[in-house]
């Protein structure tokens, strides 16, 4: 029991030596205690016994037969429990043939610290709630309409002591819990598609998240660019990389121009200025104008803009279309207004108790997926700068409840950093409908990693056979005895009875699917799986008293249509103006090998091709001269 087959020989030797030494000391002490009881000397009570007492009496009176017999008897009596303990601890581990799978007991649940006063509410054990502590996060995978909101989202919103951010589909959680949360924290409803402007505001490129310091500004914009335009898993990364460079250039231009609104919507409007064939002239003119002013654009801004300007017109058009396709949501005046200022500072969520509801209608999940993804990514990134041990102002834990988590798309910060969030006091509660839904976004390997990094996994009765099979396999098997009887045909004699050991699943897939609407299974690390009850918040007195209080009022914001873009006059070519060809020189030959494909994206209408069946050297010379002149121009 104390020594397992995987232990090394050195460990086994040390363990046996320790057991023998401990057994010897216990034997001597018990023998001394018993001997002092036999003496019945008021001057030497049994409590004065030490392991050396019996040895001293042996050395002094061991020659007397009467005393020696009593000393031997006491030593034998003291050795019995020591030998029994050594045999018990050193015996081989008893393992059943097919496992000993079972559900956790109350004692194990208490020992795991799941019946505490604070933490993430993950279920109910009798009249007490299962609370996940120890800086662990949780994930629930359950089909629609199975009670995830009533059993997890609302109970946590009505009991969490720190700050909370919830992806609130249908704004149901806000209606039920915002009244109570307003008593213990600041409450904000961020509803970017509210038709009457009843929403808080969040600006992803405000100075809160994109500092004005040049180096930090570039770093923050690059983070946003990587989030909005990540490299594809397969395919050419040229277009996403070009979009990121353009995002950085436009972002720096908007931030470095105080007369422009510092918003994502303004960045999209700046990209859409001008026609495809005049956009280069537009940005060249802006750069030249700023160079002549007292506040020229930064070198990084100009470098990124020139990288875009130097592309061929066809490539520029493709990059612009790709950029606007990714950020087309910000062409919506409602979203533009909701992301044009800040009603809260995401960096203060661990320093000040706040509750933020991201209101989303079911029909808008698809088009708001990028906004939700960006919001939660910036939220997590802004709170993973310092650990609580390094900053005494961090006094609250943060609970991001990501309902409809898969609808947000791939979140790299969840994929790569979920195992580190607990140390920063961030404890996500991820909610999804099925494992295949997660695998389709993150892939099989990353899905396993995310689930493994969650300290608790809550399972409701699944309606999918594959997932039920996975749960049954994870629950394990236990060993049971099967009896088979055999008897000869047409014989009245008793047959034989055979007993054998067989494996039996703790719950087979069919039983997993039939655990009931009120039950759930919770997998928590280091203890057997827990079979417990769901929570229905309206049936629980403590939650029912806190639910459906009057919600705080939301101040409407002003929603304005964006101004019309200025007209960009296109320079008209002079009638009859043609490029004059010049003669080729030997210095032109090395230039041919340095030309890129984009250098040939020019107008060759001014080149007259020779006609006729027989071409002279002079005709070829004129054509080549005109071609190089056009490319050079």
C-alpha positions in Angstrom: 0.0 0.0 0.0 2.8 2.4 0.9 5.1 0.9 -1.8 3.9 0.6 -5.4 5.4 -1.5 -8.3 6.5 1.7 -10.1 8.7 2.8 -7.2 12.5 2.6 -7.6 14.7 0.1 -5.7 16.2 2.9 -3.7 12.8 4.2 -2.6 11.7 0.7 -1.6 14.9 0.2 0.5 14.3 3.6 2.2 10.7 2.9 2.8 11.3 -0.5 4.3 14.1 1.0 6.5 11.8 3.7 7.7 9.0 1.2 8.5 11.4 -1.0 10.5 12.8 1.9 12.4 9.4 3.3 13.2 8.2 -0.2 14.2 11.1 -0.6 16.5 10.5 2.7 18.2 6.8 2.0 18.6 7.5 -1.4 20.0 10.0 -0.1 22.6 7.6 2.7 23.6 4.6 0.4 24.0 6.7 -2.1 25.9 7.9 0.7 28.3 4.4 1.9 28.8 3.0 -1.6 29.6 6.0 -2.3 31.9 5.4 0.9 33.9 1.7 0.0 34.2 2.8 -3.4 35.6 5.1 -1.7 38.1 2.4 0.5 39.5 4.9 2.9 41.0 3.4 6.4 41.7 6.9 7.9 41.1 6.9 6.4 37.6 3.5 6.9 35.9 3.0 5.3 32.5 3.1 8.7 30.9 6.8 9.0 31.8 7.6 6.1 29.5 10.1 6.5 26.7 11.5 4.0 24.1 14.6 3.7 26.3 12.8 2.8 29.6 12.5 -0.9 28.8 16.1 -1.0 27.7 17.3 0.6 31.0 15.3 -1.9 33.1 16.6 -4.8 31.0 20.2 -3.7 31.6 19.6 -3.2 35.3 17.3 -6.2 36.2 17.6 -8.5 33.1 19.3 -11.2 35.2 16.3 -11.7 37.4 14.0 -14.3 35.9 10.8 -12.7 37.2 11.6 -9.3 35.8 13.1 -10.7 32.6 9.8 -12.6 31.9 7.8 -9.4 32.3 10.1 -7.4 30.1 9.9 -10.1 27.4 6.1 -10.2 27.7 5.8 -6.4 27.4 8.2 -6.4 24.4 6.1 -9.1 22.7 2.8 -7.2 23.4 4.4 -4.0 22.0 5.6 -5.8 18.9 2.2 -7.1 17.8 0.7 -3.7 16.6 4.0 -2.7 15.1 4.3 -5.9 13.1 0.6 -5.6 12.0 1.2 -2.1 10.9 4.3 -2.9 8.9 2.6 -5.9 7.2 -0.4 -3.7 6.3 1.7 -0.8 4.9 4.2 -3.0 3.0 1.7 -5.5 1.5 1.3 -5.3 -2.3 -1.4 -3.0 -3.6 -4.6 -4.9 -4.1 -6.1 -4.2 -7.5 -9.3 -5.6 -8.9 -9.2 -7.3 -12.3 -11.4 -4.8 -14.2 -11.1 -1.7 -12.1 -13.0 -0.1 -9.2 -14.9 2.8 -10.8 -17.4 4.5 -8.6 -18.9 7.9 -7.9 -17.4 10.2 -5.2 -18.7 10.1 -1.7 -19.6 13.0 0.5 -16.3 12.6 2.4 -14.3 12.9 -0.8 -16.3 15.9 -1.9 -15.6 17.6 1.4 -11.9 16.7 1.3 -11.7 18.2 -2.2 -12.9 21.5 -0.9 -16.0 21.6 -3.1 -18.4 22.6 -0.3 -16.8 25.9 0.4 -18.4 29.3 0.6 -16.9 30.9 -2.5 -16.1 29.8 -6.0 -17.8 28.9 -9.3 -21.2 27.3 -8.6 -21.1 23.9 -10.5 -23.9 21.9 -9.0 -25.8 20.9 -5.8 -25.1 18.2 -3.3 -28.2 17.8 -1.1 -28.9 21.3 0.2 -25.4 22.6 -0.3 -23.8 23.9 -3.4 -20.7 22.6 -5.1 -18.3 25.5 -5.3 -15.1 25.2 -7.4 -12.3 27.0 -5.8 -8.5 26.9 -6.0 -8.2 29.3 -9.0 -9.7 26.7 -11.3 -11.9 27.3 -14.4 -14.8 25.2 -15.6 -16.4 24.0 -18.8 -19.9 22.7 -19.5 -20.8 20.8 -22.6 -24.6 20.3 -22.9 -27.3 20.3 -25.6 -29.6 23.3 -26.0 -32.4 23.9 -23.6 -30.8 21.6 -21.0 -30.7 24.2 -18.2 -27.2 25.7 -18.6 -28.5 29.2 -18.0 -30.7 28.4 -15.1 -28.2 26.0 -13.5 -24.9 27.8 -14.1 -25.1 31.3 -15.6 -27.7 32.8 -13.4 -26.6 31.1 -10.1 -23.0 32.3 -10.6 -24.2 35.8 -11.5 -26.3 35.8 -8.3 -23.4 34.5 -6.1 -20.0 35.6 -7.5 -18.1 37.9 -5.2 -15.7 39.4 -7.7 -16.1 41.0 -11.1 -18.0 39.3 -13.8 -18.3 39.6 -17.6 -21.0 37.5 -19.3 -21.8 36.9 -22.9 -25.6 37.4 -22.5 -27.5 35.9 -25.4 -31.1 37.3 -25.4 -30.1 39.6 -22.5 -31.8 37.1 -20.2 -29.1 37.1 -17.6 -29.2 40.9 -17.5 -32.9 40.9 -16.9 -32.7 38.3 -14.1 -29.5 39.3 -12.3 -28.5 42.9 -13.1 -30.7 44.2 -10.2 -28.8 42.2 -7.6 -25.4 42.8 -9.2 -26.1 46.6 -9.1 -26.1 46.3 -5.3 -22.6 44.8 -5.1 -20.9 46.2 -8.2 -21.1 48.7 -11.0 -23.3 47.3 -13.8 -22.9 48.0 -17.6 -24.9 46.6 -20.5 -22.9 46.6 -23.7 -25.5 46.1 -26.4 -23.8 47.3 -29.7 -26.9 46.7 -31.9 -29.4 48.4 -29.6 -31.8 50.2 -32.0 -32.5 53.0 -29.5 -28.9 53.4 -28.4 -29.5 51.9 -24.9 -25.9 50.6 -24.5 -22.7 51.3 -22.7 -19.6 52.0 -24.9 -16.3 50.3 -25.4 -13.6 51.6 -27.7 -10.9 48.9 -28.6 -8.4 51.5 -29.7 -8.8 54.0 -26.9 -5.8 55.1 -24.8 -6.9 52.5 -22.2 -5.8 49.7 -24.5 -3.7 51.4 -27.1 -1.3 53.8 -25.3 -0.1 57.0 -26.8 3.6 56.1 -26.3 4.9 55.2 -29.8 6.4 51.8 -29.0 3.5 50.7 -26.9 1.0 52.0 -29.5 2.6 49.9 -32.3 2.6 46.8 -30.0 -1.0 47.2 -29.1 -2.1 47.8 -32.7 -0.2 44.7 -33.8 -2.0 42.7 -31.2 -5.3 43.9 -32.5 -4.2 43.3 -36.1 -3.2 39.7 -35.3 -6.6 39.1 -33.7 -8.6 40.5 -36.6 -6.5 39.0 -39.4 -4.7 35.9 -38.2 -2.6 33.7 -40.6 -4.7 30.9 -42.1 -4.1 27.3 -41.2 -3.6 26.6 -44.9 -3.1 28.9 -47.9 -1.1 32.0 -48.7 -0.5 34.2 -45.7 0.2 37.2 -48.0 -3.3 38.7 -47.8 -3.6 38.5 -43.9 -0.1 39.9 -43.5 -0.9 42.8 -45.9 -4.1 43.5 -44.0 -2.2 43.6 -40.7 0.3 46.1 -42.2 -2.5 48.3 -43.5 -4.3 48.1 -40.1 -1.2 49.3 -38.4 -0.6 52.1 -40.8 -4.2 53.3 -40.8 -4.4 52.9 -37.0 -1.3 55.0 -36.4 -2.6 57.7 -38.9 -6.0 57.9 -37.0 -4.3 58.0 -33.6 -1.7 60.6 -34.7 -4.4 62.9 -36.2 -6.3 64.5 -33.3 -8.9 66.0 -35.7 -10.2 62.5 -36.5 -12.3 60.3 -34.2 -10.1 57.7 -32.6 -12.4 54.7 -33.5 -12.4 51.5 -35.5 -15.2 53.0 -37.6 -13.0 55.9 -38.6 -10.2 53.5 -39.6 -12.6 51.7 -42.0 -13.8 55.0 -43.5 -10.2 56.1 -44.1 -9.4 52.9 -45.9 -12.5 53.3 -48.1 -11.5 56.9 -49.2 -11.0 57.3 -52.9 -11.3 55.1 -55.9 -9.0 52.1 -56.5 -7.0 54.0 -59.1 -6.5 57.1 -57.0 -5.9 55.7 -53.5 -2.2 55.9 -53.9 -2.3 59.6 -54.8 -4.7 60.2 -51.9 -2.2 58.8 -49.3 0.8 60.3 -50.9 -0.8 63.7 -50.7 -1.7 63.1 -47.0 1.9 62.1 -46.2 3.3 65.1 -48.0 0.9 67.5 -46.4 1.7 66.1 -42.9 5.5 66.3 -43.6 5.1 70.0 -44.3 3.1 70.5 -41.1 4.3 70.7 -37.5 3.1 67.2 -36.7 4.4 64.8 -39.4 3.3 61.2 -39.3 5.6 58.8 -37.5 8.2 56.8 -39.5 6.3 53.5 -38.8 3.0 54.9 -40.0 4.6 56.2 -43.2 6.5 52.9 -43.8 3.3 50.9 -43.5 1.3 53.3 -45.7 4.1 53.3 -48.3 4.1 49.5 -48.2 0.4 49.7 -49.3 1.0 52.5 -51.8 3.8 50.7 -53.6 1.5 47.7 -54.4 0.1 47.5 -57.9 -3.5 48.8 -58.3 -4.9 45.3 -58.6 -3.2 44.2 -55.4 -4.2 47.4 -53.6 -7.8 46.8 -54.5 -7.6 43.2 -53.2 -6.0 44.2 -49.9 -8.6 47.0 -49.4 -11.5 44.5 -50.1 -10.0 42.0 -47.7 -9.5 44.7 -45.0 -13.1 46.1 -45.3 -14.5 42.6 -45.4 -13.0 41.8 -42.0 -14.1 45.1 -40.5 -17.4 45.6 -42.4 -19.2 45.4 -39.0 -17.9 48.8 -38.2 -19.6 50.4 -41.2 -22.8 49.9 -39.1 -23.6 53.2 -37.4 -24.9 51.4 -34.3 -21.7 49.5 -33.8 -19.6 52.6 -34.7 -21.4 54.6 -32.0 -21.1 51.8 -29.4 -17.4 51.5 -30.0 -16.6 55.2 -30.1 -16.0 55.9 -26.4 -15.5 54.1 -23.1 -18.0 53.6 -20.3 -15.7 51.2 -18.4 -12.1 50.3 -18.2 -11.5 46.6 -18.7 -8.1 46.9 -17.0 -9.8 47.7 -13.7 -11.9 44.5 -13.5 -9.6 42.9 -10.9 -9.2 46.2 -8.9 -12.8 47.3 -8.8 -15.9 45.1 -8.7 -17.8 45.4 -12.0 -20.4 43.5 -13.9 -20.5 43.8 -17.7 -23.2 42.2 -19.8 -22.5 41.8 -23.5 -26.0 41.7 -24.9 -26.5 39.7 -28.1 -29.6 38.7 -29.9 -29.6 35.1 -31.3 -30.0 36.3 -34.8 -26.9 38.5 -34.5 -24.5 35.8 -33.2 -23.0 35.3 -36.6 -22.3 38.9 -37.5 -21.2 39.8 -34.0 -18.8 36.9 -33.6 -15.8 39.0 -34.5 -16.8 41.7 -32.0 -17.4 39.2 -29.2 -14.1 37.5 -30.0 -12.3 40.9 -29.9 -14.1 42.0 -26.7 -13.2 38.9 -24.7 -9.7 38.7 -26.1 -8.9 42.3 -25.1 -10.6 41.7 -21.8 -8.4 38.7 -21.0 -5.3 40.3 -22.4 -5.8 43.5 -20.4 -6.0 41.5 -17.1 -3.0 39.2 -17.7 -0.4 41.9 -17.3 0.3 41.5 -13.5 -0.3 38.8 -11.0 -2.0 39.5 -7.7 1.2 38.8 -5.8 2.9 41.6 -7.7 0.2 44.3 -7.4 -1.6 44.9 -4.0 -4.4 46.8 -5.8 -5.6 43.6 -7.4 -8.2 42.4 -4.9 -10.9 40.7 -6.9 -11.2 37.6 -9.0 -12.6 37.8 -12.5 -15.3 35.4 -13.8 -15.8 35.6 -17.6 -18.9 33.5 -18.5 -18.6 32.7 -22.2 -22.0 31.5 -23.1 -22.2 30.4 -26.8 -18.4 30.2 -26.6 -18.0 28.4 -30.0 -20.0 31.1 -31.7 -17.2 33.6 -31.0 -14.8 31.7 -33.3 -11.2 30.7 -32.5 -9.7 32.6 -29.6 -6.0 32.2 -29.6 -5.7 33.5 -26.0 -8.0 30.7 -24.8 -6.1 28.2 -26.9 -2.7 29.2 -25.7 -3.1 30.7 -22.2 -6.1 29.1 -20.5 -3.7 27.1 -18.3 -2.1 30.3 -17.0 -5.3 32.4 -16.3 -5.9 31.0 -12.8 -2.6 32.5 -11.5 -3.9 35.9 -12.6 -7.3 35.5 -10.8 -9.1 34.9 -14.1 -11.5 31.9 -14.0 -13.4 31.4 -17.3 -16.6 29.4 -17.4 -16.9 28.1 -21.0 -20.3 26.9 -22.3 -20.7 25.0 -25.5 -23.3 22.6 -27.0 -21.1 19.7 -28.1 -17.5 18.5 -28.4 -17.7 18.3 -32.3 -18.7 22.0 -32.3 -15.5 22.8 -30.4 -13.4 20.5 -32.5 -14.6 22.2 -35.7 -13.0 25.5 -34.5 -10.0 24.4 -32.4 -9.2 21.0 -33.9 -9.0 17.7 -31.9 -5.7 18.3 -30.2 -6.4 21.8 -28.9 -9.9 20.8 -27.9 -8.4 18.1 -25.7 -5.9 20.5 -24.2 -8.6 23.1 -23.4 -10.8 20.5 -21.7 -7.8 19.1 -19.8 -6.9 22.6 -18.5 -10.3 23.1 -17.0 -10.4 22.1 -13.3 -14.1 21.0 -13.6 -16.2 19.7 -16.5 -20.0 19.6 -16.0 -21.9 17.0 -18.1 -25.7 17.1 -18.6 -27.6 14.3 -20.2 -26.2 14.2 -23.8 -28.3 13.6 -26.8 -25.4 12.5 -28.9 -24.3 8.8 -28.9 -20.6 9.5 -29.5 -20.3 11.9 -26.6 -22.3 9.5 -24.4 -19.8 6.8 -25.3 -16.9 9.0 -24.4 -18.5 9.9 -21.1 -19.1 6.2 -20.3 -15.5 5.3 -21.2 -14.2 8.1 -19.0 -16.3 7.0 -16.0 -14.5 3.7 -16.2 -15.5 0.1 -15.2 -15.7 -1.9 -12.1 -15.4 -5.6 -11.4 -18.5 -7.8 -11.0 -19.1 -11.5 -10.7 -21.1 -13.4 -13.3 -22.5 -16.8 -12.6 -23.3 -19.2 -15.4 -25.3 -22.5 -14.9 -25.1 -25.5 -17.2 -27.2 -28.7 -17.2 -27.3 -31.7 -19.5 -30.3 -31.9 -21.7 -33.1 -34.3 -20.7 -31.4 -34.9 -17.3 -32.7 -34.2 -13.9 -29.3 -34.0 -12.3 -28.1 -30.7 -11.1 -25.7 -29.0 -13.5 -22.6 -27.0 -12.8 -22.3 -23.4 -11.7 -19.4 -21.3 -12.9 -18.5 -18.0 -11.4 -16.2 -15.5 -13.3 -15.2 -11.9 -13.0 -16.3 -9.5 -15.7 -16.1 -5.7 -16.4 -19.1 -3.6 -16.0 -19.2 0.1 -17.1 -20.1 2.4 -14.2 -22.7 3.9 -16.6 -23.1 2.5 -20.1 -23.8 5.0 -23.0 -27.5 4.4 -22.8 -27.5 5.1 -19.0 -25.5 8.2 -19.5 -28.1 9.6 -21.9 -30.8 8.7 -19.3 -29.3 10.3 -16.2 -32.3 12.6 -16.1 -33.2 16.2 -16.5 -32.4 17.1 -12.9 -29.0 15.2 -12.6 -25.5 15.9 -13.8 -22.0 14.5 -13.7 -19.1 16.6 -12.7 -15.5 15.6 -13.4 -13.1 17.3 -11.0 -9.4 16.6 -10.9 -8.0 14.2 -8.2 -11.4 12.7 -7.1 -13.8 10.2 -8.6 -16.6 11.7 -10.8 -19.4 13.3 -8.9 -23.1 12.4 -9.5 -25.1 15.3 -8.2 -28.1 17.5 -8.9 -28.6 20.4 -11.2 -29.5 23.9 -9.9 -32.7 25.6 -10.9 -32.3 29.1 -9.6 -36.0 29.8 -9.3 -36.4 26.7 -7.1 -33.6 27.7 -4.7 -34.6 30.2 -2.0 -31.3 32.1 -1.9 -31.2 32.7 -5.6 -35.0 33.3 -6.0 -34.8 36.2 -3.5 -32.0 37.8 -5.5 -33.4 37.3 -9.0 -35.6 39.6 -11.0 -34.9 42.8 -9.1 -35.3 46.2 -10.8 -32.4 46.5 -13.3 -30.4 49.8 -13.4 -31.2 52.4 -16.0 -29.1 52.6 -19.2 -28.2 56.0 -20.5 -28.8 56.2 -24.3 -26.0 57.2 -26.5 -26.1 59.4 -29.6 -26.1 57.5 -32.9 -25.1 59.5 -36.0 -24.6 58.6 -39.6 -20.9 59.0 -40.6 -20.1 62.0 -42.8 -19.7 61.7 -46.5 -16.2 61.0 -47.7 -14.4 64.0 -49.4 -14.2 63.8 -53.1 -10.8 62.8 -54.4 -10.1 64.5 -57.7 -8.5 62.2 -60.2 -5.8 63.7 -62.3 -6.9 63.6 -65.9 -4.2 62.7 -68.4 -3.4 65.3 -71.0 -4.9 64.5 -74.4 -2.4 63.2 -76.8 0.2 62.9 -74.2 2.4 59.9 -74.8 5.6 58.5 -73.4 8.6 59.2 -75.5 10.8 56.2 -75.9 14.5 56.5 -75.2 17.4 54.3 -76.5 18.5 51.3 -74.3 21.9 51.6 -72.8 24.1 48.9 -71.3 23.1 50.1 -67.8 19.5 49.0 -68.4 20.4 45.3 -68.8 21.1 44.6 -65.1 17.8 46.3 -64.2 15.8 43.6 -66.0 16.7 40.9 -63.4 15.7 43.2 -60.5 12.2 43.9 -61.8 9.4 42.4 -59.7 6.0 41.2 -61.0 4.3 44.3 -59.7 6.6 46.5 -61.9 4.9 45.2 -65.0 1.4 46.4 -63.8 1.5 49.5 -66.0 -0.5 50.8 -68.9 1.1 49.6 -72.2 -1.4 51.5 -74.5 1.3 53.9 -75.5 3.4 51.1 -76.9 2.8 50.6 -80.6 3.5 47.0 -81.7 5.2 46.5 -85.1 3.0 45.2 -87.9 3.8 43.1 -90.8 5.2 39.6 -91.3 8.8 40.6 -91.6 10.2 42.6 -88.6 13.4 44.5 -88.9 15.8 45.0 -86.1 14.9 48.7 -86.0 11.2 47.7 -85.3 12.2 45.4 -82.4 14.5 48.1 -81.0 11.7 50.7 -81.0 9.3 48.3 -79.3 11.7 47.3 -76.6 12.7 50.9 -76.0 9.0 51.9 -75.5 8.4 48.9 -73.2 11.3 49.7 -70.9 10.3 53.4 -70.9 6.7 52.5 -69.8 8.0 50.2 -67.0 10.5 52.8 -65.9 7.8 55.5 -65.8 
